[in-house]
């Protein structure tokens, strides 16, 4: 417990503190000796304040007033002199909780006074909180009471008004002050008074709630229809009041009466109309609906008549209806062709289209007459059509074929992304002549005119910038206007491939007929260079890492006659296969870079794991996979031809060597025979020693046998040579 102790006498402070600590174990005493300390202490929290009356810087009453201004629920106890009880009484009137006479015999009362004061202030604080909550509750109830959309009132059991809200008073034209003299029977029309009094008596006697409609009268005599729900209020088991909740249903009753009068005239039309017909008052309450309304939405008249449309619809839907009806009300004009989404009783969404017209009485709008038709099936078809359009739109947008729509003047109205990418500009609003070269544009315009004249699909092929297209012009009619659907298929790759195949066929013929490898390679280079897609073609052979140029066509910077293998060719050799490089990959490291070409393809001519040479092609368009495969095969076929030529040359050289050897062999045999004849004659004629002569002749005979065998071998070789002559000459 925290205690603020204000006193100028130190002895009294000690005495007071000791007395408090006797009674309270957890007491904390803050001693205040001057005004500054007091003002600072007011910013803290204390459970009780004890002050002397007579201070050097004021009085206890001054202290009390300042505390009450800032802390109304702090308990304050004051010491007074024994002879000054008038001061104590004055302080009590100013809000002092208790006082204690400043004498030793009265100090024992201090602890009791503190306890009582704290408890008292605690209860006062609780009461104050309760009072404030009560005021808030009463204010809230009062606001609900006075701002309610229905009339609310309280009656005594005999029918005298106790209270009524603003709407009740305003409706009947009375003031709050007149309520005490006003009776229930004062607002009931004479023709309904007896029934109303009987119902009142029934409530009092049975204690049950009753709901009825009564014809009532306002203070100025105007008659209105009021729907009233009355229920008793009990206290200790006894009815002490009757609470009424009422609603002005005059509009509804009036229109009910009007409808009854006109029932025979239009009831059949109203009930059997194919449209949904609904009549509502200005508050949005249903006055009447027809059978189609009941059938389509699933609500019976009994379920909705007299109720507000908001009770049956989601908030968003209800707000949309309010917006349309409010637009009609504010403009004062009928509205036509509005579209609304509502929900049937089973939760199914219904789309309605219709009109809302004003029902007026004496020039004043009193209700709305709505005529609606269920267009849900139509909307479903529209949505399906929209989905279908979206599907075909995606096909149009995502198709790899080039698609566009043109008018009769050849002006582009719409293009898909593939067509835009092909044309490489936004062609919408531009004619054929503004986009294509004149010869291409004229050709396409002639076909376009023919399509419009014959109303038949026209198919033709053309090319531009090295690209080939097959075009379909399809007659198209949209909203009564004639258009052309242009579909172009890119045939560039197919035609390139076909032209390459024909060229390779020509080169294959050369492989069979041409026996000179240099002429073969030159003709192959010549044939390949006729393909307009290839900017230049170079062909060369490779031997011991030296490249020899055989033929080239179209090169601005020709390769030298012979050079060390390098650049792209070296890469192809290292890769052991063809390489393809675009400008960025090759312009810095290729000494023969041609700025007009877009790509470089190097094909090694390989056979049996040996590279015989290279074919280098500079192309404006990068060849596709099939082209590269065909060119690779061609390069290898040429390599095979080179190897075959080399084998043929080797055979010819071998034949010539054999022929030369045979000639030399014949001469050698003759050269051996002649000396042998001389030796033999000499041995017979001049050698006297028979033994030596026989020995010489014996050796000559042996040599003759060898010469004969050589001569037989020569004859055999001659036969072989004669046989080979037919192949190598």
C-alpha positions in Angstrom: 0.0 0.0 0.0 1.4 3.4 -0.9 0.6 6.4 1.3 1.3 10.1 0.6 1.9 11.8 3.9 1.9 15.6 3.9 3.1 17.2 7.2 5.6 19.9 8.2 6.2 18.3 11.7 8.9 15.5 11.6 7.8 14.1 14.9 4.2 13.8 13.6 5.5 12.1 10.5 7.4 9.5 12.5 4.4 8.9 14.8 2.0 8.6 11.8 4.3 6.2 9.9 4.8 4.0 13.0 1.0 3.8 13.5 0.5 2.8 9.9 3.2 0.1 9.9 1.6 -1.4 13.0 -1.5 -2.2 11.1 -0.3 -2.6 7.5 2.6 -4.9 6.7 3.4 -3.7 3.2 2.9 0.0 3.7 5.2 2.5 1.7 5.1 6.1 3.0 6.1 9.0 0.8 6.8 12.1 2.9 5.8 15.4 1.3 7.4 18.5 2.9 6.8 21.2 0.3 4.5 22.1 -2.6 6.9 21.0 -5.3 7.2 17.5 -3.9 3.4 17.4 -3.7 2.8 18.4 -7.3 5.4 15.8 -8.5 3.7 13.2 -6.4 0.4 13.8 -8.1 1.9 12.2 -11.2 2.3 8.9 -9.3 -0.3 6.4 -7.9 -1.3 6.2 -4.2 -3.8 4.2 -2.3 -4.4 6.9 0.3 -3.4 10.5 1.1 -2.9 11.7 4.7 -2.4 15.5 5.2 -2.2 17.9 8.0 -4.6 20.9 7.9 -2.1 23.5 8.7 0.9 23.6 6.3 3.6 26.2 5.7 2.6 26.4 2.0 -1.2 26.0 2.2 -4.0 24.2 4.0 -5.3 20.6 3.9 -8.4 21.9 2.1 -6.2 23.3 -0.7 -4.5 19.9 -0.9 -7.9 18.1 -1.0 -9.1 20.3 -3.9 -6.0 19.7 -6.0 -6.3 15.9 -5.4 -10.0 15.8 -6.3 -9.3 17.7 -9.6 -6.8 15.1 -10.7 -7.6 11.9 -8.8 -11.3 11.9 -7.7 -11.1 8.4 -6.2 -8.0 8.8 -4.0 -9.0 8.5 -0.3 -8.0 11.7 1.6 -7.7 11.8 5.5 -6.8 15.1 7.2 -5.4 15.8 10.7 -7.1 18.7 12.5 -6.5 20.4 15.8 -8.7 19.4 18.6 -10.2 22.8 18.9 -10.8 23.2 15.2 -13.7 20.8 14.3 -15.3 23.4 12.1 -12.5 23.0 9.7 -13.0 19.3 9.6 -16.7 19.7 8.8 -15.9 22.2 6.1 -13.4 19.7 4.6 -15.9 16.9 4.8 -18.3 19.0 2.7 -15.5 19.6 0.2 -15.1 15.9 -0.3 -12.8 14.8 2.5 -13.2 11.1 3.3 -12.4 11.3 7.0 -10.4 13.4 9.6 -8.5 12.5 12.7 -7.8 14.8 15.6 -4.1 15.5 16.0 -3.6 14.2 19.5 -1.8 11.0 20.8 -5.0 9.5 22.1 -6.7 9.8 18.7 -3.8 8.4 16.6 -5.0 4.9 17.3 -8.1 5.8 15.1 -5.9 6.5 12.0 -5.6 2.9 10.8 -9.4 2.4 11.0 -10.0 5.7 9.2 -7.5 4.6 6.4 -9.2 1.2 5.9 -12.7 2.8 5.9 -11.7 5.5 3.5 -10.0 3.1 1.0 -13.0 0.8 1.0 -15.4 3.7 0.6 -13.4 5.1 -2.4 -13.2 1.6 -3.9 -17.0 1.4 -3.9 -17.4 4.9 -5.2 -15.1 4.1 -8.1 -17.1 0.9 -8.9 -20.3 2.8 -8.7 -18.9 5.5 -11.1 -17.8 2.8 -13.6 -21.2 1.2 -13.4 -22.9 4.6 -13.8 -20.9 5.3 -16.9 -21.6 1.9 -18.4 -25.2 2.4 -17.7 -25.2 5.8 -19.4 -23.5 4.2 -22.4 -26.0 1.4 -22.5 -28.9 3.8 -22.1 -27.5 6.0 -24.9 -27.1 3.0 -27.1 -30.6 1.8 -26.3 -31.9 5.3 -26.9 -30.2 5.4 -30.3 -31.6 2.0 -31.3 -35.0 3.0 -30.0 -35.2 6.3 -31.8 -33.4 5.3 -35.1 -35.3 2.0 -35.6 -36.9 1.5 -39.0 -40.0 0.3 -37.3 -42.4 2.2 -35.0 -41.7 1.2 -31.3 -43.9 2.0 -28.3 -44.8 1.0 -24.8 -48.4 0.9 -23.4 -49.8 0.4 -20.0 -52.0 -2.7 -19.8 -55.1 -0.4 -20.2 -53.7 1.1 -23.4 -52.1 4.4 -22.3 -48.8 5.3 -24.0 -45.8 5.2 -21.7 -43.1 5.9 -24.4 -42.7 5.9 -28.2 -39.8 6.3 -30.6 -39.5 9.2 -33.1 -40.9 7.2 -36.0 -44.1 6.5 -34.1 -44.5 10.1 -33.0 -43.7 11.4 -36.5 -46.0 8.9 -38.2 -49.0 9.8 -36.0 -48.2 13.5 -35.5 -47.8 13.6 -31.8 -45.1 15.0 -29.5 -43.2 13.3 -26.6 -44.9 15.6 -24.1 -48.4 14.5 -25.2 -47.7 10.8 -24.6 -49.0 10.8 -21.0 -52.5 11.8 -22.2 -52.5 9.6 -25.3 -54.3 6.3 -25.4 -54.0 3.4 -27.8 -57.6 4.0 -28.9 -56.7 7.6 -29.9 -54.8 6.3 -32.9 -57.2 3.5 -34.1 -59.8 4.3 -36.7 -63.4 3.9 -35.4 -64.1 0.9 -37.7 -61.2 -1.0 -36.2 -61.4 0.2 -32.6 -63.4 -2.6 -31.2 -61.2 -5.2 -32.7 -58.1 -3.4 -31.5 -59.4 -3.2 -27.9 -60.4 -6.9 -27.9 -56.9 -7.8 -29.1 -55.4 -5.7 -26.3 -57.6 -7.4 -23.7 -56.5 -10.8 -25.2 -52.9 -10.0 -24.7 -53.4 -9.0 -21.1 -55.5 -12.0 -20.3 -53.5 -14.7 -22.2 -50.0 -13.2 -21.9 -49.4 -14.1 -25.5 -48.1 -12.1 -28.5 -50.6 -10.9 -31.2 -49.9 -9.6 -34.7 -52.6 -7.8 -36.6 -53.2 -5.1 -39.2 -55.4 -2.1 -38.1 -56.7 0.9 -39.9 -55.3 3.8 -37.8 -55.6 7.6 -37.8 -53.1 10.3 -37.4 -53.5 13.4 -35.4 -54.7 15.4 -38.4 -57.2 12.6 -39.3 -55.4 10.9 -42.1 -56.0 7.2 -42.2 -53.1 4.8 -42.5 -52.8 1.0 -42.4 -50.5 -0.3 -39.7 -49.2 -3.8 -39.1 -48.7 -4.3 -35.4 -47.0 -7.0 -33.4 -47.7 -6.7 -29.6 -46.3 -8.7 -26.8 -46.6 -8.3 -23.0 -43.7 -7.3 -20.6 -43.7 -9.2 -17.3 -42.3 -8.1 -13.9 -42.5 -10.5 -11.0 -44.9 -12.6 -13.1 -47.2 -9.7 -13.7 -47.8 -7.8 -16.9 -46.6 -4.3 -16.4 -46.5 -3.1 -20.0 -47.2 -4.0 -23.6 -44.5 -3.4 -26.2 -45.6 -2.8 -29.8 -43.6 -3.0 -33.0 -45.5 -1.4 -35.9 -44.9 -0.8 -39.6 -46.8 1.5 -42.0 -48.2 -0.8 -44.6 -50.5 1.8 -46.2 -48.8 1.6 -49.6 -49.1 -2.2 -49.6 -52.8 -2.1 -48.5 -53.6 0.6 -51.0 -52.2 -1.3 -53.8 -53.8 -4.5 -52.6 -57.1 -2.7 -52.8 -56.3 -1.3 -56.3 -55.2 -4.7 -57.4 -58.4 -6.2 -56.2 -60.4 -3.5 -58.2 -58.4 -4.2 -61.3 -58.0 -7.9 -60.8 -60.6 -8.9 -63.5 -59.0 -6.7 -66.1 -55.4 -7.9 -66.0 -55.1 -10.8 -63.6 -55.1 -13.4 -66.4 -52.5 -11.5 -68.3 -50.5 -10.9 -65.2 -50.5 -14.4 -64.0 -50.0 -16.1 -67.3 -47.4 -13.8 -68.8 -44.2 -15.5 -69.9 -42.3 -12.7 -68.2 -41.5 -12.4 -64.5 -43.7 -9.5 -63.2 -42.9 -8.0 -59.8 -44.3 -5.0 -58.0 -42.5 -3.4 -55.1 -43.0 -0.4 -53.0 -40.3 2.3 -52.5 -38.9 0.5 -49.6 -38.2 -2.6 -51.7 -41.0 -4.7 -50.2 -42.8 -7.1 -52.5 -46.4 -6.1 -53.2 -47.2 -8.7 -55.9 -45.5 -11.2 -58.1 -46.9 -13.5 -60.9 -46.8 -17.2 -61.4 -43.8 -17.0 -63.7 -41.9 -15.3 -60.9 -42.8 -18.1 -58.6 -41.9 -20.8 -61.1 -38.6 -19.3 -62.1 -37.3 -18.3 -58.7 -39.0 -21.0 -56.7 -40.6 -18.7 -54.1 -44.3 -18.7 -53.4 -46.2 -15.4 -52.9 -46.8 -16.3 -49.3 -43.0 -16.5 -48.7 -42.1 -13.0 -50.1 -45.2 -10.7 -50.2 -44.6 -7.9 -47.7 -40.9 -8.8 -47.3 -37.9 -6.8 -48.6 -36.0 -8.2 -51.6 -32.8 -8.0 -49.6 -34.0 -10.8 -47.4 -33.7 -13.2 -50.4 -30.5 -12.1 -52.2 -26.8 -11.9 -51.4 -25.7 -8.3 -50.6 -23.8 -7.8 -53.8 -26.8 -8.8 -55.9 -29.2 -6.8 -53.8 -27.0 -3.7 -54.1 -27.0 -4.0 -57.9 -30.8 -4.2 -58.0 -31.0 -1.1 -55.6 -28.6 0.8 -58.0 -30.8 0.2 -61.0 -34.1 0.9 -59.2 -32.6 4.0 -57.6 -31.4 5.2 -61.0 -35.0 4.9 -62.2 -36.4 6.7 -59.1 -33.9 9.6 -59.3 -34.4 10.1 -63.0 -38.2 9.7 -62.7 -38.1 7.8 -65.9 -38.8 4.2 -66.9 -35.6 2.3 -67.6 -35.3 -0.4 -70.3 -33.0 -3.2 -71.1 -31.5 -3.6 -67.7 -29.8 -6.9 -66.9 -29.7 -8.4 -63.4 -28.4 -11.5 -61.8 -30.5 -13.0 -59.0 -30.6 -16.3 -57.2 -33.5 -18.8 -57.1 -34.5 -20.4 -53.9 -32.4 -23.5 -54.7 -29.4 -21.3 -55.1 -29.3 -21.4 -58.9 -28.2 -18.2 -60.6 -30.8 -16.7 -62.9 -30.0 -13.9 -65.4 -32.9 -11.5 -66.0 -33.4 -8.9 -68.7 -36.2 -6.4 -68.6 -37.7 -3.0 -67.9 -38.7 -1.1 -64.8 -41.5 1.5 -64.9 -42.7 3.9 -62.3 -46.1 3.6 -60.7 -47.3 7.0 -59.9 -50.2 8.4 -57.8 -51.1 12.0 -58.1 -47.8 12.6 -59.9 -45.8 11.0 -57.1 -43.8 7.8 -57.5 -45.2 5.2 -55.1 -44.0 1.9 -56.5 -42.1 0.0 -59.2 -43.4 -2.3 -61.8 -40.8 -4.7 -63.1 -41.1 -6.9 -66.2 -38.3 -9.4 -66.7 -37.5 -12.3 -68.9 -35.3 -15.2 -68.0 -32.4 -15.0 -70.4 -30.3 -17.6 -68.6 -30.2 -20.1 -71.5 -29.3 -17.2 -73.9 -26.5 -16.0 -71.6 -25.3 -19.6 -71.4 -25.1 -19.8 -75.2 -23.4 -16.4 -75.3 -20.8 -17.6 -72.8 -20.3 -20.8 -74.7 -19.8 -18.7 -77.8 -17.4 -16.4 -76.0 -15.5 -19.5 -74.8 -15.5 -20.8 -78.3 -14.2 -17.4 -79.6 -11.6 -17.5 -76.9 -10.5 -21.0 -77.9 -10.2 -20.0 -81.6 -8.5 -16.8 -80.6 -5.8 -18.9 -78.8 -5.5 -21.1 -81.9 -5.1 -18.0 -83.9 -2.5 -16.5 -81.5 -0.5 -19.7 -80.9 -0.6 -21.2 -84.4 2.9 -21.7 -86.0 1.3 -20.9 -89.4 1.3 -17.3 -90.5 -2.3 -16.0 -90.3 -3.8 -12.6 -91.1 -7.2 -11.0 -92.0 -7.2 -8.6 -94.9 -10.0 -6.5 -96.4 -10.9 -6.2 -100.1 -8.2 -3.5 -100.6 -5.4 -5.8 -99.3 -5.1 -3.9 -96.0 -4.1 -6.0 -93.0 -6.7 -5.8 -90.2 -5.3 -8.4 -87.9 -2.2 -10.6 -87.7 -1.1 -13.5 -85.4 2.3 -13.4 -83.7 3.8 -15.8 -86.3 2.8 -13.5 -89.2 4.1 -10.4 -87.3 7.4 -12.2 -86.7 7.7 -13.2 -90.4 6.9 -9.7 -91.7 9.0 -8.1 -88.9 6.8 -5.1 -88.5 3.3 -4.1 -87.3 1.3 -4.4 -90.5 -2.1 -3.5 -89.1 -3.6 -0.8 -91.2 -1.0 -1.2 -94.0 -1.6 -2.6 -97.5 0.3 -5.3 -99.3 2.1 -2.7 -101.3 3.4 -1.0 -98.1 4.9 -4.2 -96.8 6.2 -6.3 -99.6 8.3 -5.6 -102.8 6.1 -4.4 -105.6 6.3 -7.6 -107.6 5.4 -9.7 -104.6 2.6 -7.3 -103.6 1.1 -7.3 -107.1 1.1 -11.0 -107.4 -0.6 -11.4 -104.0 -3.1 -8.6 -104.8 -4.1 -10.4 -108.1 -4.8 -13.6 -106.2 -6.7 -11.7 -103.6 -9.0 -10.1 -106.2 -9.5 -13.5 -107.8 -10.6 -14.9 -104.4 -13.2 -12.2 -103.9 -14.5 -12.6 -107.5 -14.8 -16.4 -107.3 -15.5 -16.6 -103.6 -13.4 -19.8 -103.6 -10.2 -20.7 -101.8 -7.1 -19.8 -103.7 -3.8 -21.6 -103.2 -0.4 -20.4 -104.6 3.3 -20.4 -103.8 5.7 -17.5 -103.8 9.0 -16.3 -102.2 10.6 -13.3 -100.7 14.0 -12.6 -99.2 15.0 -16.2 -99.8 12.0 -17.6 -98.0 9.3 -19.7 -99.7 5.6 -19.8 -98.8 2.5 -21.7 -99.7 -0.4 -19.3 -99.3 -4.1 -20.1 -98.8 -6.6 -17.2 -99.4 -9.9 -18.2 -97.7 -13.1 -16.1 -98.2 -14.5 -14.9 -94.9 -17.8 -13.1 -94.1 -18.1 -11.4 -90.7 -21.2 -9.3 -89.8 -22.2 -8.9 -93.4 -18.7 -7.8 -94.6 -16.3 -9.8 -96.8 -12.8 -10.4 -95.8 -9.9 -12.6 -96.7 -8.3 -15.1 -94.2 -4.7 -15.4 -95.3 -2.8 -18.5 -94.1 0.8 -18.8 -95.1 2.9 -21.9 -94.5 6.7 -21.5 -94.5 8.1 -24.0 -97.1 11.7 -22.6 -96.9 13.3 -25.6 -95.2 11.4 -28.1 -97.4 12.4 -26.3 -100.6 16.0 -25.8 -99.5 16.1 -29.5 -98.7 14.6 -30.5 -102.0 17.1 -28.2 -103.9 20.0 -29.7 -101.9 18.9 -33.2 -102.7 18.8 -32.5 -106.4 22.2 -30.9 -106.2 23.6 -33.9 -104.4 22.1 -36.2 -107.0 24.0 -34.3 -109.7 27.2 -34.6 -107.6 26.5 -38.4 -107.1 26.4 -38.7 -110.9 29.8 -37.1 -111.0 31.1 -39.6 -108.5 30.4 -42.3 -111.0 31.5 -40.6 -114.2 34.4 -38.2 -113.3 37.8 -39.9 -113.0 39.8 -36.7 -112.3 39.5 -35.9 -108.5 40.3 -32.2 -109.0 37.7 -31.8 -111.6 35.2 -33.8 -109.4 35.8 -31.5 -106.5 35.6 -28.4 -108.6 32.3 -29.5 -110.2 31.0 -30.4 -106.7 31.9 -26.8 -105.5 30.3 -25.3 -108.6 27.0 -27.3 -108.1 26.8 -26.4 -104.4 27.4 -22.7 -105.2 24.4 -22.6 -107.4 22.2 -22.9 -104.3 21.2 -19.3 -103.6 21.0 -20.0 -99.9 24.8 -20.6 -99.8 26.7 -17.3 -100.1 30.0 -19.0 -100.9 31.5 -22.6 -101.1 35.1 -23.6 -100.7 36.6 -27.1 -101.3 40.1 -28.2 -100.4 42.2 -31.3 -99.6 44.3 -32.1 -96.6 47.6 -33.9 -96.6 50.1 -33.9 -93.7 48.3 -30.9 -92.1 48.7 -28.9 -95.2 45.4 -27.7 -96.8 45.3 -27.2 -100.5 42.6 -25.1 -102.1 40.9 -27.0 -105.0 37.9 -24.8 -105.8 35.9 -21.9 -104.4 33.0 -19.7 -105.5 31.6 -16.5 -104.0 34.4 -15.8 -101.5 35.3 -12.1 -101.2 38.5 -13.1 -99.3 39.7 -16.3 -101.0 41.7 -18.9 -99.2 45.3 -19.1 -100.3 46.5 -22.0 -102.5 48.1 -23.9 -99.7 48.2 -23.1 -95.9 48.5 -24.9 -92.6 45.3 -26.3 -91.2 43.8 -23.5 -89.0 40.6 -21.8 -87.7 37.3 -23.5 -88.3 39.1 -26.4 -90.2 41.4 -27.1 -87.2 38.3 -27.1 -84.9 36.5 -29.6 -87.2 39.6 -31.8 -87.3 39.9 -31.7 -83.5 36.2 -32.4 -83.1 36.4 -35.1 -85.7 33.1 -33.9 -87.2 31.4 -30.9 -88.7 31.2 -27.6 -86.9 28.6 -24.8 -87.3 29.4 -21.2 -86.2 27.5 -18.0 -86.4 28.9 -14.5 -86.9 29.6 -13.9 -83.2 31.5 -17.2 -82.8 33.7 -16.8 -85.8 34.3 -13.2 -86.9 37.2 -12.7 -84.5 39.1 -16.0 -85.2 38.3 -16.7 -88.9 40.8 -15.1 -91.3 38.3 -15.6 -94.2 35.2 -14.2 -92.5 32.7 -12.8 -94.9 30.5 -10.0 -93.5 27.6 -10.8 -95.8 27.3 -14.4 -94.5 25.4 -15.3 -91.4 27.0 -18.6 -90.6 29.9 -20.8 -91.4 29.7 -24.6 -91.7 32.8 -26.8 -92.1 32.4 -30.4 -93.1 35.5 -32.7 -93.0 35.7 -35.1 -95.8 36.4 -38.4 -93.9 36.8 -42.0 -94.9 38.2 -44.8 -92.7 38.9 -42.3 -89.9 41.1 -40.2 -92.2 40.3 -36.6 -93.1 40.9 -36.1 -96.8 39.9 -32.5 -97.0 37.1 -30.0 -96.1 34.0 -28.4 -97.6 33.3 -24.9 -96.1 30.0 -23.2 -96.7 29.1 -19.6 -95.9 25.3 -19.4 -95.6 22.9 -16.5 -95.1 20.5 -18.9 -93.4 21.7 -21.5 -90.9 21.0 -25.0 -92.4 18.7 -27.3 -90.4 19.6 -30.7 -89.1 18.5 -32.6 -92.2 20.6 -30.3 -94.5 23.6 -30.7 -92.3 23.2 -34.5 -92.3 23.0 -34.6 -96.1 26.0 -32.3 -96.5 28.0 -34.5 -94.0 27.1 -37.6 -96.1 28.1 -35.8 -99.3 31.5 -34.8 -97.7 32.1 -38.4 -96.7 31.2 -39.6 -100.2 33.7 -37.2 -101.7 36.3 -38.5 -99.3 35.5 -42.0 -100.4 35.9 -40.9 -104.0 39.3 -39.3 -103.2 40.5 -42.5 -101.5 39.3 -44.5 -104.5 41.1 -42.2 -106.9 44.3 -42.6 -104.7 43.9 -46.4 -104.8 43.5 -46.3 -108.6 46.6 -44.1 -109.0 48.6 -46.5 -106.7 47.5 -49.5 -108.9 48.6 -47.6 -112.0 52.0 -46.9 -110.5 52.3 -50.6 -109.5 51.5 -51.7 -113.1 54.0 -49.3 -114.6 56.6 -50.6 -112.2 55.8 -54.3 -113.1 56.0 -53.5 -116.8 59.4 -51.7 -116.3 60.7 -54.7 -114.3 59.7 -57.2 -117.0 61.5 -55.2 -119.7 64.6 -55.0 -117.6 64.3 -58.7 -116.8 64.3 -59.6 -120.5 67.3 -57.5 -121.2 69.1 -59.0 -118.2 68.4 -62.6 -119.5 69.8 -61.7 -122.9 72.8 -60.1 -121.4 73.5 -63.3 -119.3 73.1 -65.7 -122.3 75.7 -64.0 -124.5 78.7 -64.2 -122.1 77.7 -67.8 -121.3 78.0 -68.8 -125.0 81.5 -67.3 -125.1 82.6 -69.0 -121.9 81.3 -72.4 -123.1 83.1 -72.1 -126.5 86.3 -71.0 -124.8 86.2 -74.0 -122.4 85.7 -76.4 -125.3 88.3 -74.9 -127.7 91.1 -73.5 -125.6 91.1 -75.1 -122.2 93.5 -78.1 -122.5 92.9 -79.5 -119.1 89.9 -81.7 -119.5 89.1 -81.7 -115.9 89.0 -77.9 -115.7 87.1 -77.7 -119.0 84.4 -80.0 -117.7 84.2 -78.1 -114.5 83.6 -74.8 -116.4 81.1 -76.4 -118.8 79.3 -77.9 -115.8 79.0 -74.4 -114.2 77.8 -72.9 -117.5 75.1 -75.6 -117.8 74.0 -74.7 -114.2 73.8 -71.1 -115.1 71.9 -71.9 -118.3 69.3 -73.8 -116.2 68.9 -70.7 -114.1 68.6 -68.5 -117.2 66.0 -70.9 -118.6 64.0 -70.7 -115.3 64.3 -66.9 -115.5 63.1 -67.0 -119.1 60.1 -69.1 -118.1 59.3 -66.6 -115.3 59.5 -63.7 -117.8 57.0 -65.5 -120.1 54.6 -65.9 -117.1 55.1 -62.2 -116.2 54.4 -61.2 -119.8 51.1 -63.0 -119.7 50.2 -61.1 -116.4 51.2 -57.8 -118.0 49.1 -58.4 -121.1 46.2 -59.2 -118.7 46.7 -55.9 -116.7 47.0 -53.8 -119.8 43.2 -54.0 -120.4 42.6 -52.2 -117.0 45.4 -49.6 -116.9 45.7 -48.3 -120.4 
